[in-house]
């Protein structure tokens, strides 16, 4: 039965809330918070009738409108109940809306965090990303291009011009696959520079390679289907297959690239093979021609699809670019993924997929409900950038630019780390794997690297199976976003700290 307001002296309400006229918090929020706290903590129990708004306004020295705003919020959230002709009462069911008893955070999380198998598997990667000590610097980060070398003013002009043109150009209207003229420009580039066999109708524009892979994964795989994954390899792509409920088979990488025979023996019924044949991620190995043909032949005979991730093949320094795996495919089993994030800037958020002709319809059907698109103005600007020759000139410029930095890293490692480490394949790309000598501790080396400002990753962090198939220890360095002088200085400091730590032990 409701208590009368006379049983609760007005001085109680004066003590419940402290009105601060100087605070940035609005007065009605102060009233709302104070009354809500009193209700939760049982200072005002269920059924208690509150004084009239006229009386409370006088008690707290506020206007009745301010008071009503606070009351209205409490009524809306179920803490108070207004009964016509009777007054305002503390609602009986407030204890159902919020917990009055503090709960240990770990126990609370166990109760309110039911997460999926996928979430459990991938949560450690989120934890690592948000660990403040993980990446104190972006220097030497993998896959980060040199922002300063990008022609920002030229690109801004392209974007501004594209924005103006969008207002009158009917050809720029939305197309699920992207602008036709951009797809035509990409086709011309891929045919001449990468040996890809395709038409513009086979190309789909996406906001990132992983987005295109997600669509392809949804289109081609059922839950429980097996997938070949490179080991060591790209952890994030492994996550995409986890999303689909696929079963990965981790295929080792040797000096010739993906060990195709291992995959055939351990998962002959796999539906997809994910590979980075031109510049294996992270080891940098180029898959031999023999292995390429072996993989394509097996895919043709076993009806397996191949996801070719060609993420930074434009940057080869000691030989011409290797022909894409897709260009050798006579069975139409290769889905080719390319990106502009490494060549230009990650901020542009543009990539593309080259589909076998017989997959275009099913891929499109899967993509449509996802409402995936890339801003048309960016597509227009990139089209101009390619058609006017800026794209190819930029690639040539950056190839020489990054080769200078790669050479500086090679020199620094040979000079300062000759007894501590040795290099893997360094023929191309924007990163290299540096293998540690037997007496080195990988975790310790990575920790020291980060202390001197290197966004280093351990080679073991790319391992994807419980039993590593490559037992070598190493560190993976990016070099595209660091000047030659800074490369030399930082590696020299890293080597000195590494040797100091070894002497201490």
N, C-alpha and C positions, 0 to 999 in steps of 0.2 A: 504494500500500500504506500502511495507517495507520501514523503515527509512534507510537512508545511515549511514554508520559508521562515516562519517565525522561530522554528526550532534551531535554525542556523543563524547566528548573529551576523549582521552586516560586516562586522569587523573581520569575520573569516574571509569574506570575499576580498576585502582590502588586502589581506595578507597573501592571498593566492597569486596575485598578479602585481608586478612592479611595472608601472608605466614609465617609459623613458622617452620623453619628448624629443631628445636629441639623437636618438638612435635612427639608423637608416631603415630599420625594419618598420613597416607601416603599423600604425596603432592597432588596426583590426587584427593584424597577424600576431601582435603581442598578446591581445586578449584571447585569440583562438588558441595560441600555444599554451598560455597559462591554464585555461580551462581544460584543454585536452589533457595536459599533464596531471591536473588535479583529478580528472575522471579516471585516467589510467592507473593512478596510484591510490585510488579509493579514498581520496580526500572528499570527493563528492561521489556518493554511492548511487547505485541504480535506484531510480524513483524519486530522487531528491528534486524538489521544485525550486527553481531559481527565482530570485527576486525579479521584479519587473525591469524592463530595459530603462525606464525612467529612473528607478532607484539606483541601478548599477551604473548608469551614466554619471550620476552624481557622485557615487562612491569612487569611481576611477577617474573622474574629471575629463570625460570624453563626450563627444556628441552621441546622440541616440543612433544616428546613421552609421557612425563608426562601429558602435556596439552591434547593431543589426548585421553588419557585414561579417563580423566575427561569428555571431550566432548562426547566420545562414550557412557558413562554411561547416560548422560543427553539426548542424542538422543534416546537411547534404552528405556528410561522411558517416552519419548514424550515431554520433556521440550524444546528441540532444534530440528530443522529440517535442514538437510544438502541438498542443491540443487546444483547438479553438474553444474559447470560453473558459478555459481552465488555467492555461499558462504554459511554461516551458519546463520540461523535466529532463533529468539525466536518463538516457535510454536504457532499457533493461538489457538489450543485447550487445552493449558495447564490449563486453568481455569476449565476444566472438570475433571482434574485428582486429584486436591487437593483443599481443602477449604482455601480461603485466609482470612476468617473472623473467629476469635476465637469464639468458641461456649462454652457456659456454659456446664460443664461436665455432670450434671444431665440431661439437655435437650438433649445433644448428645447421652447419653446412652439410653434414651427413643426412640430415632430415630433408632439407630443402634443395639439395643438389642432385636429384636423380639424373644422371647423364648417360649418354649412349656409349656403346662400345667404341664408336668412332671418336667421341669426345674424350674418352679415357685414353685412347691411343695417341691422340694428337695434342692433348693438354700440355705435356712436357715442352713442346715446341713453343707454345704461347708463354709458358713460364720462363723459358730461356730468353725469349725476345724482350720480356719486361724486366729481366734481371739487370739492374743498373750497372753491375760490374761486367756484364757480358760484352757490351760494345761502348767503350768510353770514347771511341773515335770511329770515324768512317773512313779514315785513311787505310788504303790497302783492302777495302771491302770488295768482295767478289761481285762482278757484274755492274759496278758503278762507273759510268763513263766520265769523261772530263767535261764538267759543266762549262768551264770557262772557255773551252775551245769551240763550243757550239755557237753558230751565227745567230745570236738572239735577236738582233735588230732586223736582220733579214727575215727571220721567222715571224716576228711581230708584224712586219709589213704584209707577209703572206696571209696571216690570220685576219688582219684588218681588211684586206682586199676581199678575202673570201666572205667575211661577214657582210660587206656591202653587196656582193654579188648574190648572196642567198636571198635577198629581198625580191629579186626579179627573175632569177634563173630557175625555170621549171625543172631542169635536169638535176637540180640539187635536192629534189624532194626525197623523203625517206625511202630507202630500199632495205629490206631485211638483210641483204647480203653486203650492203655498203654501196657507195657511189660506183657506177659502172666505169667511169673514166679513171678512177683510182685503181680499180681492179685491172683495168687494161694496162695502166702504167706499171703495176706490180708484175703483171704477166710478162711484159717486155723485159723488165729487169731480171726476173727469175730465169727466163729462157736463155738470155745472153750471159748472165753472170753465174748462175748456179746449175745450169743444165737441166732445169726442171721442165717436164713436159706437161703443159696445161694450157687451158684457155681461160678467159676472164670469167666464164660461167662456172668454173670449178672453184673460184676463190671466194672466201667469206671473210669479211672484216670483223674483228672482235676487239674488245678493250684490253686483251692480253692473251698470250698463248695458253695460259692455264684455263681461261674461260672457254676457248675453242676446244681444248682437250676435255673439259667437263661435258660439253655438249656431245662430243664424239663418244665419250665414255657412256653417257646415257643412251646414245643411239645404238651402240654396238655390244654392250655387255649386259648380262643378267647377273643377279646375285649368285655368288659361288663360282663364277667363271674364273679361270686361271689367267694370270698375266705374267709375262716375263719382265722383270725389272733389273736394270743394271745394278751391280754391287761391286764397289761403292757407287752410289748414285744420288739422284736428285730427290731428297726427302719430300719436298712439297708435292711432287707428282705422285709419289707413293701415296700421299694423303688423298689425292683425287680418286684413286682406285679403292681406297678404304671407304670413301663416301658411297661408292657404288656397291660395296659389299663383295668386291672381287677378292680372289685369293692370289697374292703375289708369290711368284717363284723367283728368288733372287739369284740371278745368273752372274757368275764372276766375270771380271774384266782381266784379260791378260795382255801381253805386249802386242797382240793383233786386234784388240778390241773385244767386243762381246763374244764369249765362248758359246757359240751357237750349238755345238754338239752337247754341251752340258744342258742347255735348255731343252733340246730334243729328248735327251735321256731322262730328265727329271720332270718335265711337264710337256709331253708331246701333244696334249690336247688343249694347250693354252689358246685363248682367243685373240690376245693382243700382245705384242712385244713393244715396249717403250725403249727407244735407243737415242743416243746422241752421237752418231757415227763420225761426224766431221771433226768434233773436238769434244771427246768424252768428258762428261761432267762428273767428278772434278779432276780426273787424272790427266786430261788433255790428250789422250791417245787418239789417233786417227784409225778407224777401222780399216783393215786391209781390203783390197779389192776382192780377194778370195773369200773373206768372211762376208762381205756384202752380198756377193752372189749366192753364197750358201744360205744366208738369211732369207733373201728374196725367193730362192728356189723352195725352201721349206715352207714359207708363207703361202706360196702358190699351191703346193701339194697338200697342205694341211688346212687351207682356208683360214689362215691366221692373218689378222691385220697388223700392220707395223705403224707405230706412231714415231715419226722422225722429227725430233726436236732440233732444229738448225739454228740455235740461239745466237751464235757469234762467229759463224764461219767466214764472214767477210774479212776477218782479220787474220790472214796468214802471212808470215813474214819471210819464210825461207823457200817458199814454193808457191805456185799459183793455187787459188782456191780449189778444193776438191769438189768434183761433181756430186751433187746431192744424191742420196740413195734413191730418191723418187725418180731421178732421171735414168736409173738403171732398171727400173721396175717394169717388167713386161706383163705382169699379172694383175696390175691395178690393185695392189694390196697395201700401198703406202699412203698414209695421210700425213701430209707435210705441214709443219708448223714453223712459221717465221715471225720475227718481232722487230719493231723499230725502236724498242726501248734501249737496246745496247748500242745500236748504230747512232741514234739521235739522242733522245732523253727519255727516261722512264715516265716523266710527267706527261708526255704526249699520250700515253695509254693507248697504243695502237699496235695491233698484231694481225696476222692473217692465217687462214687455213687453206691448204690446197687439197681438195677432195677428189677421190676417184669419181669418174662420171656417174657410176651407179649408186653412189652414196649421197649425192646432192639432195635428192628429195627427202630421204629419211633424216638426214642431218637438219634440213630446213624445218621439217615437221617437228623435230624435237626442240629446235631453237625458238620457234615462234612463241610458245607459251611462257618462255623465260623472259621475254621482253628485253633481250640483250641488244644494245646498240652502242655505237660510238658517235659522239657529236659530229654532225654533218660539217660544221665549220672547220673542224680539225681535219676531216677527210678532204675538204676542198683545198685547204692550205697545203696539205701533204701532196695532193695531186699536182699543184703548181710547182712545189718544191722539186718533185721528181721530173716533171715534163720540161722544166726550164734548165735542167742539168745540175742543179745544186746538190741533189742527193748523191749522185755518183762522185762529184768533186769532193763532197764532204767525206765519203768513204775513203777516197784516195788520201786525203789529208790526214784523216785519223789513223789510217794504217801506218803511215810513216811516223806519226805522233806516238802511237802506242808501241811501235817497234823500238823507238828510242828509249822508252821507259822499260820495256822488257829487257833490252840490252843492259840498261843500268842495273836492273835487279839481278840479272845473271852475273854481271861483274861484281856486284856487292856480295853476293852469296859466295862466289869463288874466292873473293879476297878475304872476307871476314869470317866465313863459316866453313872453310875448306875441310876442317877436321870434324865439324859438327853435323854437316848436312850435305846432301847432294840433290840435284834437280831431276825432275821427271821430264816428260815431253814438254818442250817449250816452243814448238813450231808455230803456234798461233794462239788466238783467243785473247782474253783480257785478264787471265789469272794463270797461275802455275802452282803445281804441287811440289813442295820441297820436302824430301824424305830425311828424317833424322837418323843420325848414326846410332848404332846399337846401344851405346852407353847413355843416350839421352832419354829423358822421361817426357812423353808427349804432353801430358797435362801441365807439367811444370813449364815446358817450353811455350805453350799457348798462354799461360798466365803471365809469363815474362813479356811475351810479345804484346799483350794487351796493356801491360804497365808502361811500355814505351810508346804507345800510341798506334799499335797495329791492330786493325779489326780482323784478327786471325781466327781461323776455324781449324779444328783438329781434323786430320784425315779420318780418324775413327768415328767422328760425328756423322760422316756420310755412309757409314756401314748400316745396312738395312736388315741384317739377319742376326739371330742370336749367336750364331757361330761365324765370326768374321771369315770372309773368303780371301781377304788380303790382310796379312798380319803386319804389314809395314807400318811404321809410325811416321807421321808427317804433319806439316802445316800447309794450308792452302792460302796463298796470297793473291789478292787482286793487285794490279799495278796501274790500271788505266787512270785513276784519279789522283796520282801522286807524281810530283815533278821528279826528274832524275836526281837533282841535288838532294831532295828530301828522302828519296829512296836510299841513297848512299849513306846519309847521316843516320837514318833510322835503323837500317840494317846493321850498321857499325855499332850503334848503341845496343841493339838487341843482342848481337854476338858477344859484346863485352859483359852484359848482364847474365847471359846464359853461361859463359865461362866462369864468371864469379860464383854463380850458384853451384856449379859443378865442383869448384874447388872447395866450397864450404861443406860439401857432402863427401 
